[in-house]
């Protein structure tokens, strides 16, 4: 039996919307379960980390990417390939340090907040999309690139843009030295 043209794209859109709605329900439940926003943020980060640890194998298999030679290549790969593959968006990448180990991903559109207008006043310190930070951190650790990943700006909190900061924790020289051993 043949599949009608465009069917796969339609299923992808439906599953994406289902994920966004399910994610909203997950965050709402965590807000009921935990009194403090910090606890919800930690839980979302931990969940995301677990997803990232598992997702990296799928990413490497499906994308057939080559090994990145620099942190800037890695940041570009995250934005141009991974975000596009899994969320259907391509953030802008900017390097924010002279050392070349700090990058920002600027999201013009964030599909996780498609059905969210704003955060309730009593949840002002909630990082609604903290799952993304955990996913990125978990995936990077699995390819031996430990990083600190945090939200720097968030449109849900009134900022002009949504910005995720990635700081690679090893110096480039450390990576070269390890490779030569």
Contact map, one row per residue, 1 for C-alpha under 8 A:
1110000000000000000000000000000000000000000000000000000000000000000000000000000000000000000000000000000000000000000000000000000000000000000000000000000000000000000000000000000000000
1111000000000000000000000000000000000000000000000000000000000000000000000000000000000000000000000000000000000000000000000000000000000000000000000000000000000000000000000000000000000
1111101000000000000000000000000000000000000000000000000000000000000000000000000000000000000000000000000000000000000000000000000000000000000000000000000000000000000000000000000000000
0111111000000000000000000000000000000000000000000000000000000000000000000000000000000000000000000000000000000000000000000000000000000000000000000000000000000000000000000000000000000
0011111100000000000000000000000000000000000000000000000000000000000000000000000000000000000000000000000000000000000000000000000000000000000000000000000000000000000000000000000000000
0001111111000000000000000000000000000000000000000000000000000000000000000000000000000000000000000000000000000000000000000000000000000000000000000000000000000000000000000000000000000
0011111111100000000000000000000000000000000000000000000000000000000000000000000000000000000000000000000000000000000000000000000000000000000000000000000000000000000000000000000000000
0000111111110000000000000000000000000000000000000000000000000000000000000000000000000000000000000000000000000000000000000000000000000000000000000000000000000000000000000000000000000
0000011111111000000000000000000000000000000000000000000000000000000000000000000000000000000000000000000000000000000000000000000000000000000000000000000000000000000000000000000000000
0000011111111100000000000000000000000000000000000000000000000000000000000000000000000000000000000000000000000000000000000000000000000000000000000000000000000000000000000000000000000
0000001111111110000000000000000000000000000000000000000000000000000000000000000000000000000000000000000000000000000000000000000000000000000000000000000000000000000000000000000000000
0000000111111111000000000000000000000000000000000000000000000000000000000000000000000000000000000000000000000000000000000000000000000000000000000000000000000000000000000000000000000
0000000011111111100000000000000000000000000000000000000000000000000000000000000000000000000000000000000000000000000000000000000000000000000000000000000000000000000000000000000000000
0000000001111111110000000000000000000000000000000000000000000000000000000000000000000000000000000000000000000000000000000000000000000000000000000000000000000000000000000000000000000
0000000000111111111000000000000000000000000000000000000000000000000000000000000000000000000000000000000000000000000000000000000000000000000000000000000000000000000000000000000000000
0000000000011111111100000000000000000000000000000000000000000000000000000000000000000010000000000000000000000000000000000000000000000000000000000000000000000000000000000000000000000
0000000000001111111110000000000000000000000000000000000000000000000000000000000000000000000000000000000000000000000000000000000000000000000000000000000000000000000000000000000000000
0000000000000111111111000000000000000000000000000000000000000000000000000000000000000000000000000000000000000000000000000000000000000000000000000000000000000000000000000000000000000
0000000000000011111111100000000000000000000000000000000000000000000000000000000000000000000000000000000000000000000000000000000000000000000000000000000000000000000000000000000000000
0000000000000001111111110000000000000000000000000000000000000000000000000000000000000000000000000000000000000011111000000000000000000000000000000000000000000000000000000000000000000
0000000000000000111111111000000000000000000000000000000000000000000000000000000000000000000000000000000000000000001000000000000000000000000000000000000000000000000000000000000000000
0000000000000000011111111100000000000000000000000000000000000000000000000000000000000000000000000000000000000000000000000000000000000000000000000000000000000000000000000000000000000
0000000000000000001111111110000000000000000000000000000000000000000000000000000000000000000000000000000000000001000000000000000000000000000000000000000000000000000000000000000000000
0000000000000000000111111111000000000000000000000000000000000000000000000000000000000000000000000000000000000001001000000000000000000000000000000000000000000000000000000000000000000
0000000000000000000011111111100000000000000000000000000000000000000000000000000000000000000000000000000000000000000000000000000000000000000000000000000000000000000000000000000000000
0000000000000000000001111111110000000000000000000000000000000000000000000000000000000000000000000000000000000000000000000000000000000000000000000000000000000000000000000000000000000
0000000000000000000000111111111000000001000000000000000000000000000000000000000000000000000000000000000000000000000000000000000100000000000000000000000000000000000000000000000000000
0000000000000000000000011111111100000000000000000000000000000000000000000000000000000000000000000000000000000000000000000000000000000000000000000000000000000000000000000000000000000
0000000000000000000000001111111110000000000000000000000000000000000000000000000000000000000000000000000000000000000000000000000000000000000000000000000000000000000000000000000000000
0000000000000000000000000111111111000001000000000000000000000000000000000000000000000000000000000000000000000000000000000000000000000000000000000000000000000000000000000000000000000
0000000000000000000000000011111111111001000000000000000000000000000000000000000000000000000000000000000000000000000000000000000000000000000000000000000000000000000000000000000000000
0000000000000000000000000001111111100000000000000000000000000000000000000000000000000000000000000000000000000000000000000000000000000000000000000000000000000000000000000000000000000
0000000000000000000000000000111111100000000000000000000000000000000000000000000000000000000000000000000000000000000000000000000000000000000000000000000000000000000000000000000000000
0000000000000000000000000000011111111011000000000000000000000000000000000000000000000000000000000000000000000000000000000000000000000000000000000000000000000000000000000000000000000
0000000000000000000000000000001111111010000000000000000000000000000000000000000000000000000000000000000000000000000000000000000000000000000000000000000000000000000000000000000000000
0000000000000000000000000000001001111111000000000000000000000000000000000000000000000000000000000000000000000000000000000000000000000000000000000000000000000000000000000000000000000
0000000000000000000000000000001001111111100000000000000000000000000000000000000000000000000000000000000000000000000000000010111000000000000000000000000000000000000000000000000000000
0000000000000000000000000000000000011111110000000000000000000000000000000000000000000000000000000000000000000000000000000000110000000000000000000000000000000000000000000000000000000
0000000000000000000000000000000001111111111000000000000000000000000000000000000000000000000000000000000000000000000000000000000000000000000000000000000000000000000000000000000000000
0000000000000000000000000010011001011111111100000000000000000000000000000000000000000000000000000000000000000000000000000000010000000000000000000000000000000000000000000000000000000
0000000000000000000000000000000000001111111110000000000000000000000000000000000000000000000000000000000000000000000000000000011101000000000000000000000000000000000000000000000000000
0000000000000000000000000000000000000111111111000000000000000000000000000000000000000000000000000000000000000000000000000000000000000000000000000000000000000000000000000000000000000
0000000000000000000000000000000000000011111111100000000000000000000000000000000000000000000000000000000000000000000000000000000000000000000000000000000000000000000000000000000000000
0000000000000000000000000000000000000001111111110000000000000000000000000000000000000000000000000000000000000000000000000000000011100100000000000000000000000000000000000000000000000
0000000000000000000000000000000000000000111111111000000000000000000000000000000000000000000000000000000000000000000000000000000001111110000000000000000000000000000000000000000000000
0000000000000000000000000000000000000000011111111100000000000000000000000000000000000000000000000000000000000000000000000000000000100100000000000000000000000000000000000000000000000
0000000000000000000000000000000000000000001111111110000000000000000000000000000000000000000000000000000000000000000000000000000000100110000000000000000000000000000000000000000000000
0000000000000000000000000000000000000000000111111111000000000000000000000000000000000000000000000000000000000000000000000000000001111111010000000000000000000000000000000000000000000
0000000000000000000000000000000000000000000011111111100000000000000000000000000000000000000000000000000000000000000000000000000000101111111000000000000000000000000000000000000000000
0000000000000000000000000000000000000000000001111111110000000000000000000000000000000000000000000000000000000000000000000000000000000110010000000000000000000000000000000000000000000
0000000000000000000000000000000000000000000000111111111000000000000000000000000000000000000000000000000000000000000000000000000000000110010000000000000000000000000000000000000000000
0000000000000000000000000000000000000000000000011111111100000000000000000000000000000000000000000000000000000000000000000000000000000111111100000000000000000000000000000000000000000
0000000000000000000000000000000000000000000000001111111100000000000000000000000000000000000000000000000000000000000000000000000000000010011011000000000000000000000000000000000000000
0000000000000000000000000000000000000000000000000111111111000000000000000000000000000000000000000000000000000000000000000000000000000000001000000000000000000000000000000000000000000
0000000000000000000000000000000000000000000000000011111111100000000000000000000000000000000000000000000000000000000000000000000000000000001000000000000000000000000000000000000000000
0000000000000000000000000000000000000000000000000001111111110000000000000000000000000000000000000000000000000000000000000000000000000000001001000000000000000000000000000000000000000
0000000000000000000000000000000000000000000000000000011111111000000000000000000000000000000000000000000000000000000000000000000000000000000000000000000000000000000000000000000000000
0000000000000000000000000000000000000000000000000000011111111100000000000000000000000000000000000000000000000000000000000000000000000000000000000000000000000000000000000000000000000
0000000000000000000000000000000000000000000000000000001111111110000000000000000001000000000000000000000000000000000000000000000000000000000000000000000000000000000000000000000000000
0000000000000000000000000000000000000000000000000000000111111111100000000000000000000000000000000000000000000000000000000000000000000000000000000000000000000000000000000000000000000
0000000000000000000000000000000000000000000000000000000011111111000000000000000000000000000000000000000000000000000000000000000000000000000000000000000000000000000000000000000000000
0000000000000000000000000000000000000000000000000000000001111111000000000000000000000000000000000000000000000000000000000000000000000000000000000000000000000000000000000000000000000
0000000000000000000000000000000000000000000000000000000000111111100000000000000010000000000000000000000000000000000000000000000000000000000000000000000000000000000000000000000000000
0000000000000000000000000000000000000000000000000000000000011111110000000000000000000000000000000000000000000000000000000000000000000000000000000000000000000000000000000000000000000
0000000000000000000000000000000000000000000000000000000000010011111000000000000000000000000000000000000000000000000000000000000000000000000000000000000000000000000000000000000000000
0000000000000000000000000000000000000000000000000000000000000001111100000000000000000000000000000000000000000000000000000000000000000000000000000000000000000000000000000000000000000
0000000000000000000000000000000000000000000000000000000000000000111110000000000000000000000000000000000000000000000000000000000000000000000000000000000000000000000000000000000000000
0000000000000000000000000000000000000000000000000000000000000000011111101100000000000000000000000000000000000000000000000000000000000000000000000000000000000000000000000000000000000
0000000000000000000000000000000000000000000000000000000000000000001111101100000000000000000000000000000000000000000000000000000000000000000000000000000000000000000000000000000000000
0000000000000000000000000000000000000000000000000000000000000000000111111100000000000000000000000000000000000000000000000000000000000000000000000000000000000000000000000001000000000
0000000000000000000000000000000000000000000000000000000000000000000111111110000000000000000000000001100000000000000000000000000000000000000000000000000000000000000000010001000000000
0000000000000000000000000000000000000000000000000000000000000000000001111111000000000000000000100001101000000000000000000000000000000000000000000000000000000000000000000000000000000
0000000000000000000000000000000000000000000000000000000000000000000111111111100000000000000000000000000000000000000000000000000000000000000000000000000000000000000000000000000000000
0000000000000000000000000000000000000000000000000000000000000000000111111111110000000000000000000000000000000000000000000000000000000000000000000000000000000000000000000000000000000
0000000000000000000000000000000000000000000000000000000000000000000000111111111000000000000010000000001000000000000000000000000000000000000000000000000000000000000000000000000000000
0000000000000000000000000000000000000000000000000000000000000000000000011111111110000000000010000000000000000000000000000000000000000000000000000000000000000000000000000000000000000
0000000000000000000000000000000000000000000000000000000000000000000000001111111111000000000000000000000000000000000000000000000000000000000000000000000000000000000000000000000000000
0000000000000000000000000000000000000000000000000000000000000000000000000111111111100000000000000000000000000000000000000000000000000000000000000000000000000000000000000000000000000
0000000000000000000000000000000000000000000000000000000000000000000000000011111111110000011110000000000010000000000000000000000000000000000000000000000000000000000000000000000000000
0000000000000000000000000000000000000000000000000000000000000000000000000001111111110000011000000000000000000000000000000000000000000000000000000000000000000000000000000000000000000
0000000000000000000000000000000000000000000000000000000000000010000000000001111111111000010000000000000000000000000000000000000000000000000000000000000000000000000000000000000000000
0000000000000000000000000000000000000000000000000000000000100000000000000000111111111110000000000000000000000000000000000000000000000000000000000000000000000000000000000000000000000
0000000000000000000000000000000000000000000000000000000000000000000000000000011111111111111000000000000000000000000000000000000000000000000000000000000000000000000000000000000000000
0000000000000000000000000000000000000000000000000000000000000000000000000000001111111111110000000000000000000000000000000000000000000000000000000000000000000000000000000000000000000
0000000000000000000000000000000000000000000000000000000000000000000000000000000011111111000000000000000000000000000000000000000000000000000000000000000000000000000000000000000000000
0000000000000000000000000000000000000000000000000000000000000000000000000000000001111111000000000000000000000000000000000000000000000000000000000000000000000000000000000000000000000
0000000000000001000000000000000000000000000000000000000000000000000000000000000001111111100000000000000000000010000000000000000000000000000000000000000000000000000000000000000000000
0000000000000000000000000000000000000000000000000000000000000000000000000000000000111111110000000000000000000000000000000000000000000000000000000000000000000000000000000000000000000
0000000000000000000000000000000000000000000000000000000000000000000000000000000000110011111000000000000000101100000000000000000000000000000000000000000000000000000000000000000000000
0000000000000000000000000000000000000000000000000000000000000000000000000000001110110001111100000000000000100000000000000000000000000000000000000000000000000000000000000000000000000
0000000000000000000000000000000000000000000000000000000000000000000000000000001100100000111110000000000011110000000000000000000000000000000000000000000000000000000000000000000000000
0000000000000000000000000000000000000000000000000000000000000000000000000000001000000000011111000000000111100000000000000000000000000000000000000000000000000000000000000000000000000
0000000000000000000000000000000000000000000000000000000000000000000000000011001000000000001111100000001111000000000000000000000000000000000000000000000000000000000000000000000000000
0000000000000000000000000000000000000000000000000000000000000000000000000000000000000000000111110000001111000000000000000000000000000000000000000000000000000000000000000000000000000
0000000000000000000000000000000000000000000000000000000000000000000000010000000000000000000011111001111100000000000000000000000000000000000000000000000000000000000000000000000000000
0000000000000000000000000000000000000000000000000000000000000000000000000000000000000000000001111101011100000000000000000000000000000000000000000000000000000000000000000000000000000
0000000000000000000000000000000000000000000000000000000000000000000000000000000000000000000000111111111000000000000000000000000000000000000000000000000000000000000000000000000000000
0000000000000000000000000000000000000000000000000000000000000000000000000000000000000000000000011111100000000000000000000000000000000000000000000000000000000000000000000000000000000
0000000000000000000000000000000000000000000000000000000000000000000000000000000000000000000000001111110000000000000000000000000000000000000000000000000000000000000000000000000000000
0000000000000000000000000000000000000000000000000000000000000000000000110000000000000000000000111111111000000000000000000000000000000000000000000000000000000000000000000000000000000
0000000000000000000000000000000000000000000000000000000000000000000000110000000000000000000000101111111000000000000000000000000000000000000000000000000000000000000000111011000000000
0000000000000000000000000000000000000000000000000000000000000000000000000000000000000000000000111011111100000000000000000000000000000000000000000000000000000000000011110000000000000
0000000000000000000000000000000000000000000000000000000000000000000000010010000000000000000011111001111110000000000000000000000000000000000000000000000000000000000011100000000000000
0000000000000000000000000000000000000000000000000000000000000000000000000000000000000000000111110000011111000000000000000000000000000000000000000000000000000000001111000000000000000
0000000000000000000000000000000000000000000000000000000000000000000000000000001000000000001111000000001111100000000000000000000000000000000000000000000000000000001111000000000000000
0000000000000000000000000000000000000000000000000000000000000000000000000000000000000000001111000000000111110000000000000000000000000000000000000000000000000000111100000000000000000
0000000000000000000000000000000000000000000000000000000000000000000000000000000000000000111100000000000011111100000000000000000000000000000000000000000000000000111000000000000000000
0000000000000000000000000000000000000000000000000000000000000000000000000000000000000000001000000000000001111100000000000000000000000000000000000000000000000000110000000000000000000
0000000000000000000000000000000000000000000000000000000000000000000000000000000000000000100000000000000000111110000000000000000000000000000000000000000000000000000000000000000000000
0000000000000000000000000000000000000000000000000000000000000000000000000000000000000000100000000000000000111111110000000000000000000000000000000000000000000000010000000000000000000
0000000000000000000100000000000000000000000000000000000000000000000000000000000000000010000000000000000000001111110000000000000000000000000000000000000000000000000000000000000000000
0000000000000000000100110000000000000000000000000000000000000000000000000000000000000000000000000000000000000111111000000000000010000000000000000000000000000000000000000000000000000
0000000000000000000100000000000000000000000000000000000000000000000000000000000000000000000000000000000000000111111110000000000000000000000000000000000000000000000000000000000000000
0000000000000000000100000000000000000000000000000000000000000000000000000000000000000000000000000000000000000111111100000000000000000000000000000000000000000000000000000000000000000
0000000000000000000110010000000000000000000000000000000000000000000000000000000000000000000000000000000000000001111110000000000000000000000000000000000000000000000000000000000000000
0000000000000000000000000000000000000000000000000000000000000000000000000000000000000000000000000000000000000000111111100000000000000000000000000000000000000000000000000000000000000
0000000000000000000000000000000000000000000000000000000000000000000000000000000000000000000000000000000000000000101111100000000000000000000000000000000000010000000000000000000000000
0000000000000000000000000000000000000000000000000000000000000000000000000000000000000000000000000000000000000000000111110000000000000000000000000000000000011000000000000000000000000
0000000000000000000000000000000000000000000000000000000000000000000000000000000000000000000000000000000000000000000111111011010000000000000000000000000000011000000000000000000000000
0000000000000000000000000000000000000000000000000000000000000000000000000000000000000000000000000000000000000000000001111111000000000000000000000000000000000000000000000000000000000
0000000000000000000000000000000000000000000000000000000000000000000000000000000000000000000000000000000000000000000000111111000000000000000000000000000000000000000000000000000000000
0000000000000000000000000000000000000000000000000000000000000000000000000000000000000000000000000000000000000000000000011111000000000000000000000000000000000000000000000000000000000
0000000000000000000000000000000000001000000000000000000000000000000000000000000000000000000000000000000000000000000000111111110000000000000000000000000000000000000000000000000000000
0000000000000000000000000000000000000000000000000000000000000000000000000000000000000000000000000000000000000000000000111111110000000000000000000000000000001000000000000000000000000
0000000000000000000000000000000000001100000000000000000000000000000000000000000000000000000000000000000000000000000000000011111000000000000000000000000000000000000000000000000000000
0000000000000000000000000000000000001101100000000000000000000000000000000000000000000000000000000000000000000000000000100011111100000000000000000000000000000000000000000000000000000
0000000000000000000000000000000000001000100000000000000000000000000000000000000000000000000000000000000000000000000000000000111111000000000000000000001000000000000000000000000000000
0000000000000000000000000010000000000000100000000000000000000000000000000000000000000000000000000000000000000000000000000000011111100000000000000000000000000000000000000000000000000
0000000000000000000000000000000000000000000100000000000000000000000000000000000000000000000000000000000000000001000000000000001111111000000000000000000000000000000000000000000000000
0000000000000000000000000000000000000000100110010000000000000000000000000000000000000000000000000000000000000000000000000000001111111100000000000000011000000000000000000000000000000
0000000000000000000000000000000000000000000111111000000000000000000000000000000000000000000000000000000000000000000000000000000111111110000000000000000000000000000000000000000000000
0000000000000000000000000000000000000000000010010000000000000000000000000000000000000000000000000000000000000000000000000000000011111111000000000000000000000000000000000000000000000
0000000000000000000000000000000000000000000010011000000000000000000000000000000000000000000000000000000000000000000000000000000011111111100000000000111000000000000100000000000000000
0000000000000000000000000000000000000000000111111111000000000000000000000000000000000000000000000000000000000000000000000000000001111111110000000000100000000000000000000000000000000
0000000000000000000000000000000000000000000010111111100000000000000000000000000000000000000000000000000000000000000000000000000000111111111000000000000000000000000000000000000000000
0000000000000000000000000000000000000000000000011001000000000000000000000000000000000000000000000000000000000000000000000000000000011111111100000000100000000000000000000000000000000
0000000000000000000000000000000000000000000000001001000000000000000000000000000000000000000000000000000000000000000000000000000000001111111110000111100000000000000000000000000000000
0000000000000000000000000000000000000000000000011111100000000000000000000000000000000000000000000000000000000000000000000000000000000111111111000000000000000000000000000000000000000
0000000000000000000000000000000000000000000000001001111100000000000000000000000000000000000000000000000000000000000000000000000000000011111111100000000000000000000000000000000000000
0000000000000000000000000000000000000000000000000001000000000000000000000000000000000000000000000000000000000000000000000000000000000001111111111110000000000000000000000000000000000
0000000000000000000000000000000000000000000000000000100000000000000000000000000000000000000000000000000000000000000000000000000000000000111111111110000000000000000000000000000000000
0000000000000000000000000000000000000000000000000000100100000000000000000000000000000000000000000000000000000000000000000000000000000000011111111000000000000000000000000000000000000
0000000000000000000000000000000000000000000000000000000000000000000000000000000000000000000000000000000000000000000000000000000000000000001111111000000000000000000000000000000000000
0000000000000000000000000000000000000000000000000000000000000000000000000000000000000000000000000000000000000000000000000000000000000000000111111100000000000000000000000000000000000
0000000000000000000000000000000000000000000000000000000000000000000000000000000000000000000000000000000000000000000000000000000000000000000111111110000000000000000000011100000000000
0000000000000000000000000000000000000000000000000000000000000000000000000000000000000000000000000000000000000000000000000000000000000000100110011111000000000000000000011100000000000
0000000000000000000000000000000000000000000000000000000000000000000000000000000000000000000000000000000000000000000000000000000000000000100110001111100000000000000001111000000000000
0000000000000000000000000000000000000000000000000000000000000000000000000000000000000000000000000000000000000000000000000000000000000000100000000111110000000000000011111000000000000
0000000000000000000000000000000000000000000000000000000000000000000000000000000000000000000000000000000000000000000000000000000000001101100000000011111000000000000111100000000000000
0000000000000000000000000000000000000000000000000000000000000000000000000000000000000000000000000000000000000000000000000000000001001000000000000001111100000000000111000000000000000
0000000000000000000000000000000000000000000000000000000000000000000000000000000000000000000000000000000000000000000000000000001001001000000000000000111111000000011110000000000000000
0000000000000000000000000000000000000000000000000000000000000000000000000000000000000000000000000000000000000000000000000000000000000000000000000000011111000000011110000000000000000
0000000000000000000000000000000000000000000000000000000000000000000000000000000000000000000000000000000000000000000000000000000000000000000000000000001111101011111100000000000000000
0000000000000000000000000000000000000000000000000000000000000000000000000000000000000000000000000000000000000000000000000000000000000000000000000000001111111111111000000000000000000
0000000000000000000000000000000000000000000000000000000000000000000000000000000000000000000000000000000000000000000000000000000000000000000000000000000011111111110000000000000000000
0000000000000000000000000000000000000000000000000000000000000000000000000000000000000000000000000000000000000000000011100000000000000000000000000000000001111110000000000000000000000
0000000000000000000000000000000000000000000000000000000000000000000000000000000000000000000000000000000000000000000001100001000000000000000000000000000011111110000000000000000000000
0000000000000000000000000000000000000000000000000000000000000000000000000000000000000000000000000000000000000000000000000000000000000000000000000000000001111111000000000000000000000
0000000000000000000000000000000000000000000000000000000000000000000000000000000000000000000000000000000000000000000000000000000000000000000000000000000011111111110000000000000000000
0000000000000000000000000000000000000000000000000000000000000000000000000000000000000000000000000000000000000000000000000000000000000000000000000000000011100111110000000000000000000
0000000000000000000000000000000000000000000000000000000000000000000000000000000000000000000000000000000001110000000000000000000000000000000000000000000011100011111000000000000000000
0000000000000000000000000000000000000000000000000000000000000000000000000000000000000000000000000000000001110100000000000000000000000000000000000000001111100011111100000000000000000
0000000000000000000000000000000000000000000000000000000000000000000000000000000000000000000000000000000111100000000000000000000000000000000000000000001111000000111110000000000000000
0000000000000000000000000000000000000000000000000000000000000000000000000000000000000000000000000000000111000000000000000000000000001000000000000000111110000000011111000000000000000
0000000000000000000000000000000000000000000000000000000000000000000000000000000000000000000000000000011110000000000000000000000000000000000000000001111100000000001111100000000000000
0000000000000000000000000000000000000000000000000000000000000000000000000000000000000000000000000000011110000000000000000000000000000000000000000011110000000000000111110000000000000
0000000000000000000000000000000000000000000000000000000000000000000000000000000000000000000000000000111000000000000000000000000000000000000000000011100000000000000011111000000000000
0000000000000000000000000000000000000000000000000000000000000000000000100000000000000000000000000000110000000000000000000000000000000000000000001111000000000000000001111110000000000
0000000000000000000000000000000000000000000000000000000000000000000000000000000000000000000000000000100000000000000000000000000000000000000000001111000000000000000000111110000000000
0000000000000000000000000000000000000000000000000000000000000000000000000000000000000000000000000000000000000000000000000000000000000000000000001100000000000000000000011111011000000
0000000000000000000000000000000000000000000000000000000000000000000000000000000000000000000000000000100000000000000000000000000000000000000000000000000000000000000000011111111000000
0000000000000000000000000000000000000000000000000000000000000000000001100000000000000000000000000000100000000000000000000000000000000000000000000000000000000000000000000111111100000
0000000000000000000000000000000000000000000000000000000000000000000000000000000000000000000000000000000000000000000000000000000000000000000000000000000000000000000000000011111110000
0000000000000000000000000000000000000000000000000000000000000000000000000000000000000000000000000000000000000000000000000000000000000000000000000000000000000000000000000111111111000
0000000000000000000000000000000000000000000000000000000000000000000000000000000000000000000000000000000000000000000000000000000000000000000000000000000000000000000000000111111111100
0000000000000000000000000000000000000000000000000000000000000000000000000000000000000000000000000000000000000000000000000000000000000000000000000000000000000000000000000001111111110
0000000000000000000000000000000000000000000000000000000000000000000000000000000000000000000000000000000000000000000000000000000000000000000000000000000000000000000000000000111111111
0000000000000000000000000000000000000000000000000000000000000000000000000000000000000000000000000000000000000000000000000000000000000000000000000000000000000000000000000000011111111
0000000000000000000000000000000000000000000000000000000000000000000000000000000000000000000000000000000000000000000000000000000000000000000000000000000000000000000000000000001111111
0000000000000000000000000000000000000000000000000000000000000000000000000000000000000000000000000000000000000000000000000000000000000000000000000000000000000000000000000000000111111
0000000000000000000000000000000000000000000000000000000000000000000000000000000000000000000000000000000000000000000000000000000000000000000000000000000000000000000000000000000011111
